[in-house]
């Protein structure tokens, strides 16, 4: 198997990789996409059907094609999948499916992408495998002997199977909130949420989406952003300590830097559910003891089901760890968008900004990557005009 060394290679055929493919094709290049799965956007196919985007539709279109207004301001999972199906049809990219990337090496001024189908040399490689590649579960003592049902949130689909059950959701990120609220509304006998560190919660609104983009792509100092996010939380929710919800101890940027992934969430009914008693708040999980879940405050509870909404990781160490392009914690890249590390010219990362609001970021970074690959040349996005809906 061979490919021209001048042909850009994109690892990952999800929304981020496809967005870069669009801008590179508009710039006159012919990128090759590699994906280990059988279909494009495989991660989105695996998400629970009730997932609703947290980023405003008007900010979330990828380069070349707008999300249809028929999806409303906050499109659902299936809305976005329909959009991506059309996106792939119009883009007509060259994708090699079921191709596993084992390692990327630097040799004689080129990148060599070593895959299950052979080695591919290139001047420019774009890594777009995403932040959410591998489910993460803390190393809780006793978990292997837990006698109840345990699953990671990635395996959650619909709430019906939890009707009549005592459910503990661990983690207060966007997915944890969605699951806890859905399970409570569906008729679980009891729903508790374990929160170790209360994140900043925002109300869902176009203004929130606009603010998040201004923070990530503007010159605002992180200290100012941290203070502003804490103030917004307090102004929106007041004192929730009587419900077991302590005030956040750190702002969005400080939290994200500490844990290596998003620190903050859009509230989709959690506060109302806690106030009316349909969701109870408990402290962080420290371990398991047969049927019991052990908590930080010394208490133990015996839920029928534990759903760990404890995040996912990029899982790039095996492929890229030897190149010195990954930061800790979480193994995220040290650069993103149209920038490259000095020792890694021609390697770009798409879809790894924190805090994530990923679709708006992908559109911005896809353009930056295409301009960097083409030496800063400006080019029209003809697809915007051609594919406007």
Buried (B, 14 or more C-beta within 10 A) or exposed (E): EEBEBEBBBBBBBBBBBBBBBBBBBBBEBBBBBBBBBEEBBBBBEEBBEBBBBBBBBBBBBBBBBBBBEEBEBBBBBBBBBBBBEBBBEBBEBBBBBEBEBEBBEBEEEBBBBBBEEEBBBBBBBBBBBBBBBEBBEBEBEBBEEBEBBBEBBBEBEEBEEBEEBBBBBBBBBBBBBBBBBBBBEBEBEBBBBBBBBBBBBBEBEBEBBBBBBEBBBEEBEBEEBBEBBBEBBBEBBEEBEEBBBBBBEBBBBBBBBEBBBBBBBBBBBBBEBBEEEBBBBBBBBBBBBEBBBBBEEEEEBEBBBBBBBBBBBBBBEEBBEEBEBBEEEBBBBBBBBBBBBEEBEBBBBBBBBBBBBBBBBBBBBBBBBBBBBBEEEEBEBEBBEEBEE
